[in-house]
């Protein structure tokens, strides 16, 4: 190990005194996650203002044999952005000061941004030139581009535009040896060897520190139409998804499903939320169309497909938003899920994805598996159905949860039973949240030895000393 | 080195006598490319019928220290599918017998196919269930899925649907040590470690042999509209591309540009080709919209944007196809380019891509650079403008070419001058054709030492003995 004092001195010489944070008070916001669930020690927080400074920090850490943890907006849901409670304290390299938008090329539908740019800032800069950067998620007001790339962020735009991976054209990365890879190409076609950017996207900081990226932009949608509907069951919802895809193609921009109990919790626990439909229905869906340009109203197309679905007996009821305000009101119901569940009890959220066709089986089998552990336990279903991504949430009342003798073991057993079902159906235990600190056991369980070996081979080849996020991603 | 005879004996024991081709007559169609430009020796051609047989071949080659060259439909344009003329003869593993469509999941918009499936067969199987597999290119009647993955094939659908890379969900791969990686997931979202499939897509057989893939399907378009137009100049064409993207979003499915001389060559040398427009124009464009479902005629939208472009002075003339037959006729002009050029003279085709915004500068500067070598040399321009991909073709008459003392040196000097311009504009020398045997010098010239080093690190980590396509991809 190293003399931490001399490393910090060297960092101060590189970054200036205000570029290196020390002491518990200064570190608090960086060593603990935003929900207060994960906390670990760090030697200091380094605040570089340039790619060259990031490289200098990495080289110094290499000389001192100290681990490096890259951090963006610290909005991870699984402890991915803060140090572990055990292990040697790393240097946290927080990218917030790398926040320039270097270049926007509207004609090429691309922009070059630094890692510390907040996602919402990037979205706005794109919109200002009539373009869309389509990654959109709850934390967009504080999460940073570098973090969205390191975690291959998903969110609500995936059905139409893909994950972050599909919206990155090029990267600038500081490698574990301190060298800087300039891969900032802005090309749609480039078949000249390995596409190296994929080594870093979704690698959660284990392979390099992303300092800048070329993002892919899209035309900015100007028209929207939204319907709330009650499908007969999940199989009917899957069938309707296919009808919308066939009829509306790329206009289909969201296809969500929640169950009745989840809707009821929102109405009960969040002010000003009302049921969109008059009757009682077991399943609820939200479908949205979006497009650019002018042209006929999209609500007519919604209407036609909904009528066809009703004629096939797939649909119990539906309402189309009659105004932008009503469209907002219906989205608010969907976005109030987390708030409602937090107030209503203890939800053991999961983040599975399965092939879209397997979603009905997944819900049925996972419900049965969970109830084999706790008889009659309620489950909530919140699904990005268009992506096959189901947040299946076994749900305890506060009283019931208090009565559980070993809560940790119960949470683990229930989550495991759900993840096992997803795995058996060709699915994954982590669709969009990533591995962080919580997913390591699941990686060991569900990934083949061969696949883990391939990942370790890649990691070792680029970071033989395991200085970048040691102990993360790979069990 | 090895005893070739004992290896071949062992292969015959694995594959049966008809699974191993030997002798010049049997090998001819496998050791020479379809245009007769590249030829090299092979120990034999192995014809496995299953993934297990591919793995067995690879293990045997490993034991004997013999190189392995994977081969699909042998349609490479740059010698990528046949052995080099020098070097140790490899075993060719031809995947043609792995041609099962294993599974189609229309609800999940995915299909699982083996590497030897012909691209057109896959397209048809998708269409039979109302889906589109969007990779489309000239060789689709004979090229195989494995080859399109190994080369990250582009083609005419890239503007709307992306390259092959963006249309592969999962892979099954035989690794250089003979183990089989089952990465056949059919998920839209999966954030569980490195996305390993990208190690093999576009790797031209240097990292593994793809034996099967999960392909991403899309709704099948049912409506089309096409216009032929004459933009004022390339800058006006780029501006019009932006107008179409803004107005038509994902409906925009093709945006091509050719110059007057290229059009004249087609009309002169290919029977039944006529100029789509009455007057003479320096630049020509083809724009197509496509969509699913019913809804208003797309030709109205074409018309509106063309009128807006005319009002801005971007457009000299335009015609909208009035029927499916006329749409076909206009596409035939575009597709007749290669035939015409072959008859008309000697074109030194290049395959550059630059940011779309840089295309006008690229054409201007590349023209100047080429004419600094040969004064007044004609150049043809055939551009997938929507992708920034320009086939810039310095063009010699047969007589002029006969007069060139050192043709090889001339071709190299001219291509180099064009590639240099692309590189200076942030572009690439190989947009869609790949490296094969011809691109190695260009890799050495345009890739940084750091980037080549990163690629070698990846290659070495998976194939330390350099058994898979040694000498390819990386100079």
Boltz contact constraints between the chains, C-beta under 6 A:
constraints:
  - contact:
      token1: [A, 105]
      token2: [B, 357]
      max_distance: 6.0
  - contact:
      token1: [A, 107]
      token2: [B, 238]
      max_distance: 6.0
  - contact:
      token1: [A, 107]
      token2: [B, 242]
      max_distance: 6.0
  - contact:
      token1: [A, 107]
      token2: [B, 356]
      max_distance: 6.0
  - contact:
      token1: [A, 107]
      token2: [B, 357]
      max_distance: 6.0
  - contact:
      token1: [A, 108]
      token2: [B, 355]
      max_distance: 6.0
  - contact:
      token1: [A, 108]
      token2: [B, 356]
      max_distance: 6.0
  - contact:
      token1: [A, 108]
      token2: [B, 357]
      max_distance: 6.0
  - contact:
      token1: [A, 152]
      token2: [B, 191]
      max_distance: 6.0
  - contact:
      token1: [A, 154]
      token2: [B, 189]
      max_distance: 6.0
  - contact:
      token1: [A, 179]
      token2: [B, 450]
      max_distance: 6.0
  - contact:
      token1: [A, 181]
      token2: [B, 450]
      max_distance: 6.0
  - contact:
      token1: [A, 186]
      token2: [B, 355]
      max_distance: 6.0
  - contact:
      token1: [A, 187]
      token2: [B, 353]
      max_distance: 6.0
  - contact:
      token1: [A, 187]
      token2: [B, 428]
      max_distance: 6.0
  - contact:
      token1: [A, 188]
      token2: [B, 387]
      max_distance: 6.0
  - contact:
      token1: [A, 188]
      token2: [B, 388]
      max_distance: 6.0
  - contact:
      token1: [A, 189]
      token2: [B, 154]
      max_distance: 6.0
  - contact:
      token1: [A, 189]
      token2: [B, 353]
      max_distance: 6.0
  - contact:
      token1: [A, 189]
      token2: [B, 387]
      max_distance: 6.0
  - contact:
      token1: [A, 189]
      token2: [B, 389]
      max_distance: 6.0
  - contact:
      token1: [A, 189]
      token2: [B, 431]
      max_distance: 6.0
  - contact:
      token1: [A, 189]
      token2: [B, 432]
      max_distance: 6.0
  - contact:
      token1: [A, 190]
      token2: [B, 428]
      max_distance: 6.0
  - contact:
      token1: [A, 191]
      token2: [B, 152]
      max_distance: 6.0
  - contact:
      token1: [A, 191]
      token2: [B, 202]
      max_distance: 6.0
  - contact:
      token1: [A, 191]
      token2: [B, 430]
      max_distance: 6.0
  - contact:
      token1: [A, 191]
      token2: [B, 432]
      max_distance: 6.0
  - contact:
      token1: [A, 191]
      token2: [B, 434]
      max_distance: 6.0
  - contact:
      token1: [A, 192]
      token2: [B, 428]
      max_distance: 6.0
  - contact:
      token1: [A, 192]
      token2: [B, 430]
      max_distance: 6.0
  - contact:
      token1: [A, 193]
      token2: [B, 455]
      max_distance: 6.0
  - contact:
      token1: [A, 193]
      token2: [B, 473]
      max_distance: 6.0
  - contact:
      token1: [A, 194]
      token2: [B, 455]
      max_distance: 6.0
  - contact:
      token1: [A, 194]
      token2: [B, 458]
      max_distance: 6.0
  - contact:
      token1: [A, 195]
      token2: [B, 198]
      max_distance: 6.0
  - contact:
      token1: [A, 195]
      token2: [B, 202]
      max_distance: 6.0
  - contact:
      token1: [A, 196]
      token2: [B, 454]
      max_distance: 6.0
  - contact:
      token1: [A, 198]
      token2: [B, 195]
      max_distance: 6.0
  - contact:
      token1: [A, 198]
      token2: [B, 198]
      max_distance: 6.0
  - contact:
      token1: [A, 202]
      token2: [B, 191]
      max_distance: 6.0
  - contact:
      token1: [A, 202]
      token2: [B, 195]
      max_distance: 6.0
  - contact:
      token1: [A, 219]
      token2: [B, 245]
      max_distance: 6.0
  - contact:
      token1: [A, 219]
      token2: [B, 246]
      max_distance: 6.0
  - contact:
      token1: [A, 219]
      token2: [B, 249]
      max_distance: 6.0
  - contact:
      token1: [A, 238]
      token2: [B, 107]
      max_distance: 6.0
  - contact:
      token1: [A, 242]
      token2: [B, 107]
      max_distance: 6.0
  - contact:
      token1: [A, 245]
      token2: [B, 219]
      max_distance: 6.0
  - contact:
      token1: [A, 246]
      token2: [B, 219]
      max_distance: 6.0
  - contact:
      token1: [A, 246]
      token2: [B, 292]
      max_distance: 6.0
  - contact:
      token1: [A, 247]
      token2: [B, 293]
      max_distance: 6.0
  - contact:
      token1: [A, 249]
      token2: [B, 219]
      max_distance: 6.0
  - contact:
      token1: [A, 249]
      token2: [B, 291]
      max_distance: 6.0
  - contact:
      token1: [A, 249]
      token2: [B, 292]
      max_distance: 6.0
  - contact:
      token1: [A, 250]
      token2: [B, 250]
      max_distance: 6.0
  - contact:
      token1: [A, 291]
      token2: [B, 249]
      max_distance: 6.0
  - contact:
      token1: [A, 292]
      token2: [B, 246]
      max_distance: 6.0
  - contact:
      token1: [A, 292]
      token2: [B, 249]
      max_distance: 6.0
  - contact:
      token1: [A, 293]
      token2: [B, 247]
      max_distance: 6.0
  - contact:
      token1: [A, 293]
      token2: [B, 248]
      max_distance: 6.0
  - contact:
      token1: [A, 296]
      token2: [B, 296]
      max_distance: 6.0
  - contact:
      token1: [A, 353]
      token2: [B, 187]
      max_distance: 6.0
  - contact:
      token1: [A, 353]
      token2: [B, 189]
      max_distance: 6.0
  - contact:
      token1: [A, 355]
      token2: [B, 108]
      max_distance: 6.0
  - contact:
      token1: [A, 355]
      token2: [B, 186]
      max_distance: 6.0
  - contact:
      token1: [A, 356]
      token2: [B, 107]
      max_distance: 6.0
  - contact:
      token1: [A, 356]
      token2: [B, 108]
      max_distance: 6.0
  - contact:
      token1: [A, 357]
      token2: [B, 105]
      max_distance: 6.0
  - contact:
      token1: [A, 357]
      token2: [B, 107]
      max_distance: 6.0
  - contact:
      token1: [A, 357]
      token2: [B, 108]
      max_distance: 6.0
  - contact:
      token1: [A, 387]
      token2: [B, 188]
      max_distance: 6.0
  - contact:
      token1: [A, 387]
      token2: [B, 189]
      max_distance: 6.0
  - contact:
      token1: [A, 388]
      token2: [B, 188]
      max_distance: 6.0
  - contact:
      token1: [A, 389]
      token2: [B, 189]
      max_distance: 6.0
  - contact:
      token1: [A, 428]
      token2: [B, 187]
      max_distance: 6.0
  - contact:
      token1: [A, 428]
      token2: [B, 190]
      max_distance: 6.0
  - contact:
      token1: [A, 428]
      token2: [B, 192]
      max_distance: 6.0
  - contact:
      token1: [A, 430]
      token2: [B, 191]
      max_distance: 6.0
  - contact:
      token1: [A, 430]
      token2: [B, 192]
      max_distance: 6.0
  - contact:
      token1: [A, 431]
      token2: [B, 189]
      max_distance: 6.0
  - contact:
      token1: [A, 432]
      token2: [B, 189]
      max_distance: 6.0
  - contact:
      token1: [A, 432]
      token2: [B, 191]
      max_distance: 6.0
  - contact:
      token1: [A, 434]
      token2: [B, 191]
      max_distance: 6.0
  - contact:
      token1: [A, 450]
      token2: [B, 179]
      max_distance: 6.0
  - contact:
      token1: [A, 450]
      token2: [B, 181]
      max_distance: 6.0
  - contact:
      token1: [A, 454]
      token2: [B, 196]
      max_distance: 6.0
  - contact:
      token1: [A, 455]
      token2: [B, 193]
      max_distance: 6.0
  - contact:
      token1: [A, 455]
      token2: [B, 194]
      max_distance: 6.0
  - contact:
      token1: [A, 457]
      token2: [B, 461]
      max_distance: 6.0
  - contact:
      token1: [A, 458]
      token2: [B, 194]
      max_distance: 6.0
  - contact:
      token1: [A, 461]
      token2: [B, 457]
      max_distance: 6.0
  - contact:
      token1: [A, 461]
      token2: [B, 461]
      max_distance: 6.0
  - contact:
      token1: [A, 473]
      token2: [B, 193]
      max_distance: 6.0
